[in-house]
């Protein structure tokens, strides 16, 4: 019996963070694995490998994509932006600066996906409030629980300087269903 044929490989061309690449990959190679294993771009993280945590979020032609669920061959001829491609030389992207200002990361594992998702959110133009930012970023999980800081950082860039109040939290506070953790006096608005 002859030995099995080697797996077929497919030639693809990608522009990753502005740099063109020509590669040959197996048909089952995920975009996430291509970035890390073939291009040595390790900023994009493998979290759950099931598309549920958002740690692997990158931008493909400016649109948010979960790279663990997306096959590399599907993106032949496309522009891929990873966290490494957000800054311009030493000049950080405004979202990277806002994340630092708001201390919007703790362990940092989810930060690359959070940043790429936030850049995609900003270009989509659907966020009109802090609550919109929270909803539109809800596909990106942070196991450390830095959600309040992440939402404020994204809102600062997308909505303009804050502080940004949450209408959901405000209505719950006014209705008396929420205790203000900062010990605000009656009649004061929550932060």
N, C-alpha and C positions, 0 to 999 in steps of 0.2 A: 504494500500500500504506500503510495507516495506521501511525502510529508504535506501537511496542510499549507496552503498558500499564505504568505504573510498578509496582514490586514492592509487593505487599500488605504492610500494616503491621498489627500486632496490639497492642491495648491490654492492658497488664498493670499490675498493682498489686503492689508489693513493699514490704516494710518492711526498710530497710537500716540497720543499726546503730541501730535504734530509731526511725528517721525514715521516715514513709510516703512513697512515690513512686508517681505514676501516669505511665506512659510509653507511647509507641508505638514498637515496634521491628519490624524485619524478622524473618521467621521464622528466619533463619540467624544471628542475633546471639548470640554466645556470652555467657554470664554474665560472663566476664572482661572482654569488650569493653564490655558495658553498664556495668559498674562504673567502668572507666577513662574511656571515651569519652563516656558520657552523664551520669554522676554525679560525674565528676572525683575519684574515689577511686583514687588511683594507688599505694596501698600494695601491693595485690595485684599480683604480677609475672607477666609472660609469660616463661616460661623456654623450654621445648621446643615448646609449642603442640601436643603430642601426648599429654599426660597421663602422661608418664614421669618428670618431675622433681619434681613437687609444689610448685613455686614459686607456683602459682596457687590453692593450697588455701584455701578459705573454709568457713564453716559455714552450712548451710541447715537451719533448724529444729534447730540444734545438732549436725548430722551433717556430717562432713568430706566436701567435694565438690571435685573438680577442676574449677574454673570454666572452664578452656579447653575442656573436653569437654562442658560442660553448656549447653544452649540456655536463654537467658533466659526464653522463653515457657513453659518447663517449670516455672518457679518462681512462676508467677502466684499471688498470695495468700500467699507464704511469707515467712519471716523470714530475712534474710541478715546474717551477721556477718562483717566483714572485720577486718583487723588494726587499722584505725582505730577499731573499735568495742570493742576489748578493754579498754581503760582506762576508768575512770569519772572524767572530768575530769582532774585532775592525779594521781589515784591509779592507778598502774600495776596491771595484772593481775599476780597472783603469778608467773605464768610469765614475764612481761616482766622482773620483778625478778630472777628466778632466772637468766634468760639473761644479764643484766648481771653478776650475782655470779659466774657461772661462765665469763664471757667466751665465751659460746656463739655468737659470730658473728665473722666477720672482714670480708668485704666487705659483708655484710648483705643481699645480693640475695635469698637464700633465706629470710631470717629471717621475713618476714610469713607465708609458707606454713608454715614450721616451727612458728611460734607458733599459728596456727589449727589445725594438725594436732594439736599437743600439747594444746590446749584440748579438741578432740574426743576425743582419746585419754583424757584425764582423766575426761570425762563418761561414756565407754563402760564404764570400770571393769574392764577385762580385764588391765591390767598389774599383776603381782604381784612382779616382780623387775626388775632392771636389764636383764637379757636380754630380758624381755618388752617393756620400753620400746624397746629397740633394734629388735626385730622389728616392733613396731607403728608405729614411726616410719620404717621402711625405705623407704617410698614417697616420702620427702622427701630429695632429694639436696642435698649441700653440696659445691660444687666446691672450696672452700677446705680441706675436711677437718676441720671442727670437730666431728666426730661425737662424740668422747668428752665434750666440754664440753656439747654439746646433750643427750646422754643423761643426764648428771649433773644438768643443770638441770631436765629434765623429771622425772627420778626424785625430785629434792628436793621437788617440788610434789606429785607423784602418790603417792609412797611414803613421804614424810616425810624428815626430816633424815638425811643420810648420814654417812660415806661409804657408797656402795653398791658392793659387789663384784660382779663378773660370775662366775657359776658356770662359764660356758664358759671364760673366761680362767683361772679358778682351776684347773679340772681340767686344762687344757693346761699350766699352770705346774707343777702337782704331777707330771704325767706327764713333765715335762722337755722338752716340745716348744716351749716359749716362753721367750725370753730376757727377763728383766725389764729394761726400758729404764732403770730408776732404779738399777740395780746392787745390788739387794737381796741380802743374804747368804742362804745356804742355810737353809731352814727358815722364812723370813719369807714372809708372804702378800703377793701383789702388791697395788698400790693400786687 
